Each structure stands twice: as structure tokens, then as C-alpha cells.
Amino acid sequence: MRVVEEMIAALFLLCSSATSSTVFELSLDSSHWRFANRNTSVFGTGRVPGGVFADLRSNGVLNEDPLRRYNDVAYRWVSEDDWIYSATFKGEGAGPVHK
């Protein structure tokens, strides 16, 4: 049992020493987010953190509150689709730009 503990400790030290000592902190709270459904027939600008219903309302796609009366049925298509959020971030000296 002691051998297993020593192997786990050695692997932990090996893996932790292989990581970079430079720490990059990047806020994802940005106004540069875009969203679209899977086939890109509906798209717009989004907010993170946030939700697709709020973003669809702020972009004028949904005209009424989804929780009002029977709008949960009328807007059911929103929850049945896949939504993709994307933003471009530029890192300082961190290499290529990633999405």
C-alpha cells in the first residue's frame, strides 16, 4: 500500500512541475459575445453570464416575456434548438488567438 501512495505522490509532483508557472487570468464577462442556433438562422449579440431567452429578447427575436401566459409553449422552439456562444479573446504574448 505504501508503494502505491509513493507512486501517486511522484506522479503528482511530476505533473505539477510540468505545468507552466505563468498564470493568465481572463474575464469572460464581455460584451463581445455572439450567439447563433445550430443552423445560424437565428443569431445576435449575447451577454455572458446570461441566457439565450434574455439574449433573444434583447435582440428583438422574442417580443414577450417567455414566462407570461402561454409563451412557454409559443417559445418552446428555443429550448429545442442548440445554441452556440462564441467570442474572440486576444492574449498578450500568449500565442495565437483562440475562440
N, CA, C and O atoms as a printed pandas DataFrame, in Angstrom:
     atom_number atom_name residue_name chain_id  residue_number  x_coord  y_coord  z_coord
0              1         N          MET        A               1    0.823   -1.195    0.000
1              2        CA          MET        A               1    0.000    0.000    0.000
2              3         C          MET        A               1    0.864    1.254    0.000
3              4         O          MET        A               1    0.519    2.253   -0.631
4              5         N          ARG        A               2    1.976    1.200    0.702
5              6        CA          ARG        A               2    2.884    2.345    0.777
6              7         C          ARG        A               2    3.468    2.655   -0.600
7              8         O          ARG        A               2    3.676    3.822   -0.934
8              9         N          VAL        A               3    3.731    1.632   -1.393
9             10        CA          VAL        A               3    4.295    1.822   -2.733
10            11         C          VAL        A               3    3.311    2.578   -3.617
11            12         O          VAL        A               3    3.712    3.445   -4.394
12            13         N          VAL        A               4    2.036    2.256   -3.503
13            14        CA          VAL        A               4    1.009    2.942   -4.293
14            15         C          VAL        A               4    0.955    4.414   -3.914
15            16         O          VAL        A               4    0.857    5.275   -4.789
16            17         N          GLU        A               5    1.016    4.710   -2.631
17            18        CA          GLU        A               5    0.991    6.101   -2.183
18            19         C          GLU        A               5    2.210    6.863   -2.684
19            20         O          GLU        A               5    2.095    8.024   -3.077
20            21         N          GLU        A               6    3.368    6.226   -2.673
21            22        CA          GLU        A               6    4.582    6.876   -3.174
22            23         C          GLU        A               6    4.500    7.114   -4.676
23            24         O          GLU        A               6    4.964    8.143   -5.166
24            25         N          MET        A               7    3.912    6.171   -5.410
25            26        CA          MET        A               7    3.763    6.352   -6.861
26            27         C          MET        A               7    2.801    7.493   -7.169
27            28         O          MET        A               7    3.047    8.288   -8.077
28            29         N          ILE        A               8    1.716    7.576   -6.423
29            30        CA          ILE        A               8    0.753    8.661   -6.629
30            31         C          ILE        A               8    1.408   10.002   -6.312
31            32         O          ILE        A               8    1.224   10.966   -7.055
32            33         N          ALA        A               9    2.158   10.077   -5.236
33            34        CA          ALA        A               9    2.850   11.316   -4.874
34            35         C          ALA        A               9    3.866   11.701   -5.939
35            36         O          ALA        A               9    3.984   12.877   -6.285
36            37         N          ALA        A              10    4.605   10.720   -6.465
37            38        CA          ALA        A              10    5.594   11.003   -7.508
38            39         C          ALA        A              10    4.921   11.491   -8.780
39            40         O          ALA        A              10    5.406   12.430   -9.412
40            41         N          LEU        A              11    3.807   10.868   -9.170
41            42        CA          LEU        A              11    3.071   11.313  -10.356
42            43         C          LEU        A              11    2.528   12.721  -10.164
43            44         O          LEU        A              11    2.564   13.534  -11.088
44            45         N          PHE        A              12    2.029   13.008   -8.980
45            46        CA          PHE        A              12    1.518   14.345   -8.697
46            47         C          PHE        A              12    2.618   15.389   -8.834
47            48         O          PHE        A              12    2.417   16.428   -9.463
48            49         N          LEU        A              13    3.772   15.119   -8.252
49            50        CA          LEU        A              13    4.890   16.061   -8.339
50            51         C          LEU        A              13    5.373   16.208   -9.770
51            52         O          LEU        A              13    5.705   17.312  -10.202
52            53         N          LEU        A              14    5.416   15.116  -10.504
53            54        CA          LEU        A              14    5.850   15.161  -11.895
54            55         C          LEU        A              14    4.894   15.990  -12.737
55            56         O          LEU        A              14    5.326   16.824  -13.533
56            57         N          CYS        A              15    3.600   15.764  -12.565
57            58        CA          CYS        A              15    2.604   16.501  -13.343
58            59         C          CYS        A              15    2.550   17.971  -12.948
59            60         O          CYS        A              15    2.397   18.838  -13.808
60            61         N          SER        A              16    2.672   18.255  -11.667
61            62        CA          SER        A              16    2.588   19.648  -11.236
62            63         C          SER        A              16    3.827   20.437  -11.630
63            64         O          SER        A              16    3.738   21.647  -11.834
64            65         N          SER        A              17    4.973   19.789  -11.741
65            66        CA          SER        A              17    6.178   20.508  -12.145
66            67         C          SER        A              17    6.214   20.736  -13.645
67            68         O          SER        A              17    6.961   21.593  -14.119
68            69         N          ALA        A              18    5.415   19.981  -14.408
69            70        CA          ALA        A              18    5.401   20.130  -15.859
70            71         C          ALA        A              18    4.517   21.284  -16.306
71            72         O          ALA        A              18    4.604   21.714  -17.457
72            73         N          THR        A              19    3.678   21.787  -15.428
73            74        CA          THR        A              19    2.799   22.882  -15.807
74            75         C          THR        A              19    3.570   24.188  -15.823
75            76         O          THR        A              19    4.596   24.331  -15.157
76            77         N          SER        A              20    3.071   25.122  -16.579
77            78        CA          SER        A              20    3.710   26.425  -16.702
78            79         C          SER        A              20    3.544   27.219  -15.414
79            80         O          SER        A              20    2.518   27.119  -14.741
80            81         N          SER        A              21    4.549   27.998  -15.079
81            82        CA          SER        A              21    4.465   28.811  -13.874
82            83         C          SER        A              21    3.754   30.134  -14.137
83            84         O          SER        A              21    3.439   30.858  -13.193
84            85         N          THR        A              22    3.497   30.460  -15.398
85            86        CA          THR        A              22    2.799   31.688  -15.746
86            87         C          THR        A              22    1.300   31.460  -15.655
87            88         O          THR        A              22    0.774   30.507  -16.229
88            89         N          VAL        A              23    0.620   32.328  -14.938
89            90        CA          VAL        A              23   -0.820   32.222  -14.777
90            91         C          VAL        A              23   -1.471   33.361  -15.540
91            92         O          VAL        A              23   -1.116   34.525  -15.349
92            93         N          PHE        A              24   -2.414   33.032  -16.397
93            94        CA          PHE        A              24   -3.169   34.030  -17.137
94            95         C          PHE        A              24   -4.587   34.047  -16.597
95            96         O          PHE        A              24   -5.228   33.003  -16.480
96            97         N          GLU        A              25   -5.066   35.216  -16.274
97            98        CA          GLU        A              25   -6.437   35.352  -15.807
98            99         C          GLU        A              25   -7.196   36.155  -16.845
99           100         O          GLU        A              25   -6.772   37.244  -17.233
100          101         N          LEU        A              26   -8.311   35.618  -17.290
101          102        CA          LEU        A              26   -9.082   36.243  -18.352
102          103         C          LEU        A              26  -10.538   36.286  -17.940
103          104         O          LEU        A              26  -11.138   35.245  -17.670
104          105         N          SER        A              27  -11.111   37.468  -17.889
105          106        CA          SER        A              27  -12.517   37.605  -17.537
106          107         C          SER        A              27  -13.378   37.248  -18.741
107          108         O          SER        A              27  -13.159   37.761  -19.838
108          109         N          LEU        A              28  -14.347   36.379  -18.541
109          110        CA          LEU        A              28  -15.265   36.010  -19.615
110          111         C          LEU        A              28  -16.478   36.921  -19.649
111          112         O          LEU        A              28  -17.330   36.792  -20.528
112          113         N          ASP        A              29  -16.562   37.837  -18.702
113          114        CA          ASP        A              29  -17.652   38.797  -18.652
114          115         C          ASP        A              29  -17.366   39.879  -19.683
115          116         O          ASP        A              29  -16.704   40.874  -19.389
116          117         N          SER        A              30  -17.868   39.675  -20.886
117          118        CA          SER        A              30  -17.512   40.537  -22.006
118          119         C          SER        A              30  -18.748   40.911  -22.802
119          120         O          SER        A              30  -19.747   40.191  -22.789
120          121         N          SER        A              31  -18.679   42.014  -23.478
121          122        CA          SER        A              31  -19.789   42.423  -24.346
122          123         C          SER        A              31  -19.540   42.009  -25.795
123          124         O          SER        A              31  -20.283   42.418  -26.688
124          125         N          HIS        A              32  -18.521   41.214  -26.035
125          126        CA          HIS        A              32  -18.180   40.809  -27.395
126          127         C          HIS        A              32  -18.669   39.409  -27.743
127          128         O          HIS        A              32  -18.170   38.799  -28.689
128          129         N          TRP        A              33  -19.624   38.900  -27.003
129          130        CA          TRP        A              33  -20.144   37.562  -27.263
130          131         C          TRP        A              33  -21.175   37.596  -28.380
131          132         O          TRP        A              33  -21.956   38.540  -28.500
132          133         N          ARG        A              34  -21.163   36.554  -29.189
133          134        CA          ARG        A              34  -22.157   36.360  -30.243
134          135         C          ARG        A              34  -22.796   34.994  -30.020
135          136         O          ARG        A              34  -22.168   34.084  -29.479
136          137         N          PHE        A              35  -24.045   34.861  -30.441
137          138        CA          PHE        A              35  -24.701   33.564  -30.320
138          139         C          PHE        A              35  -25.466   33.272  -31.602
139          140         O          PHE        A              35  -25.828   34.182  -32.348
140          141         N          ALA        A              36  -25.704   32.005  -31.843
141          142        CA          ALA        A              36  -26.482   31.568  -33.004
142          143         C          ALA        A              36  -27.026   30.179  -32.714
143          144         O          ALA        A              36  -26.461   29.422  -31.925
144          145         N          ASN        A              37  -28.138   29.863  -33.371
145          146        CA          ASN        A              37  -28.611   28.493  -33.238
146          147         C          ASN        A              37  -27.793   27.603  -34.171
147          148         O          ASN        A              37  -26.953   28.096  -34.923
148          149         N          ARG        A              38  -28.034   26.316  -34.125
149          150        CA          ARG        A              38  -27.181   25.351  -34.817
150          151         C          ARG        A              38  -27.048   25.649  -36.315
151          152         O          ARG        A              38  -25.946   25.555  -36.855
152          153         N          ASN        A              39  -28.138   26.004  -36.994
153          154        CA          ASN        A              39  -28.042   26.265  -38.440
154          155         C          ASN        A              39  -27.883   27.751  -38.760
155          156         O          ASN        A              39  -28.010   28.144  -39.920
156          157         N          THR        A              40  -27.613   28.560  -37.780
157          158        CA          THR        A              40  -27.378   30.011  -37.870
158          159         C          THR        A              40  -28.530   30.789  -38.502
159          160         O          THR        A              40  -28.309   31.854  -39.078
160          161         N          SER        A              41  -29.755   30.275  -38.404
161          162        CA          SER        A              41  -30.900   31.028  -38.909
162          163         C          SER        A              41  -31.326   32.118  -37.922
163          164         O          SER        A              41  -31.991   33.080  -38.305
164          165         N          VAL        A              42  -30.945   31.965  -36.662
165          166        CA          VAL        A              42  -31.203   32.974  -35.631
166          167         C          VAL        A              42  -29.875   33.279  -34.960
167          168         O          VAL        A              42  -29.179   32.368  -34.512
168          169         N          PHE        A              43  -29.519   34.562  -34.889
169          170        CA          PHE        A              43  -28.234   34.935  -34.299
170          171         C          PHE        A              43  -28.318   36.343  -33.742
171          172         O          PHE        A              43  -29.270   37.073  -34.020
172          173         N          GLY        A              44  -27.330   36.721  -32.961
173          174        CA          GLY        A              44  -27.293   38.063  -32.398
174          175         C          GLY        A              44  -26.143   38.205  -31.426
175          176         O          GLY        A              44  -25.278   37.335  -31.329
176          177         N          THR        A              45  -26.146   39.325  -30.702
177          178        CA          THR        A              45  -25.127   39.557  -29.685
178          179         C          THR        A              45  -25.671   39.082  -28.342
179          180         O          THR        A              45  -26.860   39.218  -28.054
180          181         N          GLY        A              46  -24.789   38.529  -27.535
181          182        CA          GLY        A              46  -25.211   37.984  -26.255
182          183         C          GLY        A              46  -24.394   38.523  -25.108
183          184         O          GLY        A              46  -23.394   39.215  -25.297
184          185         N          ARG        A              47  -24.844   38.188  -23.906
185          186        CA          ARG        A              47  -24.133   38.585  -22.690
186          187         C          ARG        A              47  -23.783   37.333  -21.903
187          188         O          ARG        A              47  -24.581   36.403  -21.784
188          189         N          VAL        A              48  -22.585   37.337  -21.377
189          190        CA          VAL        A              48  -22.124   36.245  -20.519
190          191         C          VAL        A              48  -21.664   36.861  -19.214
191          192         O          VAL        A              48  -20.817   37.753  -19.248
192          193         N          PRO        A              49  -22.167   36.445  -18.078
193          194        CA          PRO        A              49  -23.165   35.395  -17.907
194          195         C          PRO        A              49  -24.550   35.889  -18.310
195          196         O          PRO        A              49  -24.843   37.083  -18.243
196          197         N          GLY        A              50  -25.366   34.984  -18.716
197          198        CA          GLY        A              50  -26.716   35.301  -19.158
198          199         C          GLY        A              50  -27.389   34.062  -19.688
199          200         O          GLY        A              50  -26.979   32.943  -19.379
200          201         N          GLY        A              51  -28.419   34.252  -20.482
201          202        CA          GLY        A              51  -29.159   33.125  -21.025
202          203         C          GLY        A              51  -29.685   33.433  -22.406
203          204         O          GLY        A              51  -29.781   34.594  -22.805
204          205         N          VAL        A              52  -30.023   32.393  -23.126
205          206        CA          VAL        A              52  -30.447   32.565  -24.507
206          207         C          VAL        A              52  -31.794   33.280  -24.597
207          208         O          VAL        A              52  -32.001   34.058  -25.528
208          209         N          PHE        A              53  -32.715   33.042  -23.663
209          210        CA          PHE        A              53  -34.006   33.731  -23.712
210          211         C          PHE        A              53  -33.822   35.241  -23.542
211          212         O          PHE        A              53  -34.434   36.023  -24.269
212          213         N          ALA        A              54  -32.991   35.650  -22.596
213          214        CA          ALA        A              54  -32.734   37.081  -22.387
214          215         C          ALA        A              54  -32.048   37.690  -23.603
215          216         O          ALA        A              54  -32.357   38.818  -23.988
216          217         N          ASP        A              55  -31.124   36.958  -24.206
217          218        CA          ASP        A              55  -30.428   37.474  -25.386
218          219         C          ASP        A              55  -31.356   37.565  -26.588
219          220         O          ASP        A              55  -31.256   38.509  -27.372
220          221         N          LEU        A              56  -32.255   36.604  -26.747
221          222        CA          LEU        A              56  -33.227   36.671  -27.844
222          223         C          LEU        A              56  -34.184   37.840  -27.651
223          224         O          LEU        A              56  -34.577   38.487  -28.622
224          225         N          ARG        A              57  -34.558   38.113  -26.414
225          226        CA          ARG        A              57  -35.427   39.268  -26.148
226          227         C          ARG        A              57  -34.709   40.576  -26.432
227          228         O          ARG        A              57  -35.288   41.473  -27.044
228          229         N          SER        A              58  -33.460   40.702  -26.002
229          230        CA          SER        A              58  -32.736   41.959  -26.210
230          231         C          SER        A              58  -32.398   42.183  -27.680
231          232         O          SER        A              58  -32.155   43.320  -28.085
232          233         N          ASN        A              59  -32.378   41.129  -28.481
233          234        CA          ASN        A              59  -32.138   41.263  -29.916
234          235         C          ASN        A              59  -33.432   41.365  -30.717
235          236         O          ASN        A              59  -33.388   41.412  -31.947
236          237         N          GLY        A              60  -34.584   41.401  -30.047
237          238        CA          GLY        A              60  -35.865   41.586  -30.717
238          239         C          GLY        A              60  -36.437   40.340  -31.368
239          240         O          GLY        A              60  -37.404   40.438  -32.124
240          241         N          VAL        A              61  -35.873   39.178  -31.101
241          242        CA          VAL        A              61  -36.396   37.938  -31.689
242          243         C          VAL        A              61  -37.645   37.491  -30.939
243          244         O          VAL        A              61  -38.627   37.083  -31.559
244          245         N          LEU        A              62  -37.617   37.563  -29.624
245          246        CA          LEU        A              62  -38.791   37.261  -28.805
246          247         C          LEU        A              62  -39.406   38.577  -28.362
247          248         O          LEU        A              62  -38.720   39.429  -27.798
248          249         N          ASN        A              63  -40.701   38.743  -28.618
249          250        CA          ASN        A              63  -41.357   40.015  -28.326
250          251         C          ASN        A              63  -41.934   40.100  -26.925
251          252         O          ASN        A              63  -42.111   41.197  -26.397
252          253         N          GLU        A              64  -42.230   38.953  -26.311
253          254        CA          GLU        A              64  -42.863   38.961  -25.000
254          255         C          GLU        A              64  -42.066   38.126  -24.011
255          256         O          GLU        A              64  -41.187   37.353  -24.392
256          257         N          ASP        A              65  -42.386   38.292  -22.746
257          258        CA          ASP        A              65  -41.750   37.529  -21.677
258          259         C          ASP        A              65  -42.073   36.046  -21.853
259          260         O          ASP        A              65  -43.246   35.686  -21.953
260          261         N          PRO        A              66  -41.063   35.181  -21.892
261          262        CA          PRO        A              66  -41.316   33.748  -22.066
262          263         C          PRO        A              66  -42.141   33.129  -20.930
263          264         O          PRO        A              66  -42.736   32.068  -21.114
264          265         N          LEU        A              67  -42.183   33.774  -19.769
265          266        CA          LEU        A              67  -42.928   33.227  -18.640
266          267         C          LEU        A              67  -44.358   33.759  -18.560
267          268         O          LEU        A              67  -45.099   33.389  -17.649
268          269         N          ARG        A              68  -44.752   34.605  -19.480
269          270        CA          ARG        A              68  -46.094   35.198  -19.452
270          271         C          ARG        A              68  -47.078   34.310  -20.209
271          272         O          ARG        A              68  -46.811   33.891  -21.335
272          273         N          ARG        A              69  -48.182   34.039  -19.600
273          274        CA          ARG        A              69  -49.289   33.270  -20.175
274          275         C          ARG        A              69  -48.811   31.984  -20.843
275          276         O          ARG        A              69  -48.218   31.132  -20.181
276          277         N          TYR        A              70  -49.057   31.833  -22.138
277          278        CA          TYR        A              70  -48.710   30.596  -22.846
278          279         C          TYR        A              70  -47.450   30.737  -23.688
279          280         O          TYR        A              70  -47.230   29.959  -24.617
280          281         N          ASN        A              71  -46.627   31.720  -23.370
281          282        CA          ASN        A              71  -45.394   31.907  -24.143
282          283         C          ASN        A              71  -44.409   30.760  -23.955
283          284         O          ASN        A              71  -43.549   30.541  -24.809
284          285         N          ASP        A              72  -44.521   30.026  -22.852
285          286        CA          ASP        A              72  -43.646   28.862  -22.698
286          287         C          ASP        A              72  -43.902   27.848  -23.810
287          288         O          ASP        A              72  -42.987   27.133  -24.219
288          289         N          VAL        A              73  -45.128   27.783  -24.295
289          290        CA          VAL        A              73  -45.456   26.890  -25.411
290          291         C          VAL        A              73  -45.049   27.532  -26.732
291          292         O          VAL        A              73  -44.480   26.869  -27.600
292          293         N          ALA        A              74  -45.338   28.822  -26.884
293          294        CA          ALA        A              74  -45.018   29.513  -28.137
294          295         C          ALA        A              74  -43.519   29.586  -28.384
295          296         O          ALA        A              74  -43.076   29.549  -29.532
296          297         N          TYR        A              75  -42.734   29.691  -27.314
297          298        CA          TYR        A              75  -41.280   29.810  -27.454
298          299         C          TYR        A              75  -40.556   28.501  -27.159
299          300         O          TYR        A              75  -39.362   28.505  -26.857
300          301         N          ARG        A              76  -41.264   27.397  -27.243
301          302        CA          ARG        A              76  -40.651   26.093  -26.976
302          303         C          ARG        A              76  -39.513   25.792  -27.949
303          304         O          ARG        A              76  -38.586   25.057  -27.609
304          305         N          TRP        A              77  -39.576   26.348  -29.145
305          306        CA          TRP        A              77  -38.543   26.102  -30.158
306          307         C          TRP        A              77  -37.157   26.528  -29.671
307          308         O          TRP        A              77  -36.146   25.984  -30.115
308          309         N          VAL        A              78  -37.113   27.496  -28.765
309          310        CA          VAL        A              78  -35.819   27.968  -28.260
310          311         C          VAL        A              78  -35.108   26.852  -27.499
311          312         O          VAL        A              78  -33.918   26.617  -27.706
312          313         N          SER        A              79  -35.823   26.175  -26.633
313          314        CA          SER        A              79  -35.197   25.117  -25.837
314          315         C          SER        A              79  -34.982   23.835  -26.630
315          316         O          SER        A              79  -34.230   22.964  -26.192
316          317         N          GLU        A              80  -35.620   23.704  -27.776
317          318        CA          GLU        A              80  -35.435   22.509  -28.600
318          319         C          GLU        A              80  -34.287   22.658  -29.585
319          320         O          GLU        A              80  -33.951   21.704  -30.286
320          321         N          ASP        A              81  -33.685   23.828  -29.650
321          322        CA          ASP        A              81  -32.567   24.068  -30.567
322          323         C          ASP        A              81  -31.259   24.079  -29.780
323          324         O          ASP        A              81  -31.257   24.221  -28.558
324          325         N          ASP        A              82  -30.162   23.931  -30.491
325          326        CA          ASP        A              82  -28.831   24.041  -29.894
326          327         C          ASP        A              82  -28.324   25.455  -30.123
327          328         O          ASP        A              82  -28.467   25.998  -31.218
328          329         N          TRP        A              83  -27.734   26.054  -29.094
329          330        CA          TRP        A              83  -27.251   27.425  -29.170
330          331         C          TRP        A              83  -25.756   27.454  -28.926
331          332         O          TRP        A              83  -25.249   26.809  -28.008
332          333         N          ILE        A              84  -25.062   28.204  -29.752
333          334        CA          ILE        A              84  -23.606   28.292  -29.675
334          335         C          ILE        A              84  -23.223   29.736  -29.373
335          336         O          ILE        A              84  -23.608   30.653  -30.098
336          337         N          TYR        A              85  -22.469   29.929  -28.308
337          338        CA          TYR        A              85  -21.942   31.246  -27.946
338          339         C          TYR        A              85  -20.461   31.274  -28.290
339          340         O          TYR        A              85  -19.741   30.306  -28.046
340          341         N          SER        A              86  -20.011   32.385  -28.857
341          342        CA          SER        A              86  -18.591   32.498  -29.197
342          343         C          SER        A              86  -18.119   33.929  -28.976
343          344         O          SER        A              86  -18.889   34.885  -29.062
344          345         N          ALA        A              87  -16.837   34.039  -28.692
345          346        CA          ALA        A              87  -16.185   35.338  -28.518
346          347         C          ALA        A              87  -14.720   35.162  -28.852
347          348         O          ALA        A              87  -14.175   34.066  -28.725
348          349         N          THR        A              88  -14.089   36.227  -29.276
349          350        CA          THR        A              88  -12.669   36.200  -29.592
350          351         C          THR        A              88  -11.918   36.949  -28.504
351          352         O          THR        A              88  -12.277   38.072  -28.149
352          353         N          PHE        A              89  -10.881   36.325  -27.982
353          354        CA          PHE        A              89  -10.062   36.928  -26.936
354          355         C          PHE        A              89   -8.640   37.053  -27.441
355          356         O          PHE        A              89   -8.118   36.143  -28.085
356          357         N          LYS        A              90   -8.023   38.166  -27.151
357          358        CA          LYS        A              90   -6.625   38.368  -27.518
358          359         C          LYS        A              90   -5.780   38.287  -26.260
359          360         O          LYS        A              90   -6.018   39.006  -25.290
360          361         N          GLY        A              91   -4.793   37.407  -26.286
361          362        CA          GLY        A              91   -3.891   37.278  -25.149
362          363         C          GLY        A              91   -2.607   38.037  -25.416
363          364         O          GLY        A              91   -2.166   38.134  -26.562
364          365         N          GLU        A              92   -2.014   38.565  -24.385
365          366        CA          GLU        A              92   -0.765   39.306  -24.528
366          367         C          GLU        A              92    0.403   38.335  -24.492
367          368         O          GLU        A              92    0.752   37.823  -23.428
368          369         N          GLY        A              93    1.004   38.079  -25.626
369          370        CA          GLY        A              93    2.156   37.205  -25.702
370          371         C          GLY        A              93    1.847   35.749  -25.430
371          372         O          GLY        A              93    2.754   34.962  -25.157
372          373         N          ALA        A              94    0.592   35.383  -25.501
373          374        CA          ALA        A              94    0.203   34.014  -25.181
374          375         C          ALA        A              94    0.133   33.139  -26.418
375          376         O          ALA        A              94   -0.253   31.974  -26.317
376          377         N          GLY        A              95    0.489   33.656  -27.571
377          378        CA          GLY        A              95    0.436   32.852  -28.783
378          379         C          GLY        A              95   -0.745   33.244  -29.647
379          380         O          GLY        A              95   -1.188   34.392  -29.607
380          381         N          PRO        A              96   -1.264   32.304  -30.429
381          382        CA          PRO        A              96   -2.353   32.622  -31.353
382          383         C          PRO        A              96   -3.657   32.927  -30.621
383          384         O          PRO        A              96   -3.829   32.574  -29.454
384          385         N          VAL        A              97   -4.560   33.582  -31.319
385          386        CA          VAL        A              97   -5.867   33.914  -30.768
386          387         C          VAL        A              97   -6.726   32.657  -30.794
387          388         O          VAL        A              97   -6.767   31.947  -31.799
388          389         N          HIS        A              98   -7.416   32.383  -29.679
389          390        CA          HIS        A              98   -8.271   31.199  -29.579
390          391         C          HIS        A              98   -9.710   31.622  -29.405
391          392         O          HIS        A              98   -9.992   32.684  -28.851
392          393         N          LYS        A              99  -10.619   30.790  -29.877
393          394        CA          LYS        A              99  -12.048   31.020  -29.675
394          395         C          LYS        A              99  -12.545   30.093  -28.616
395          396         O          LYS        A              99  -13.730   30.115  -28.283
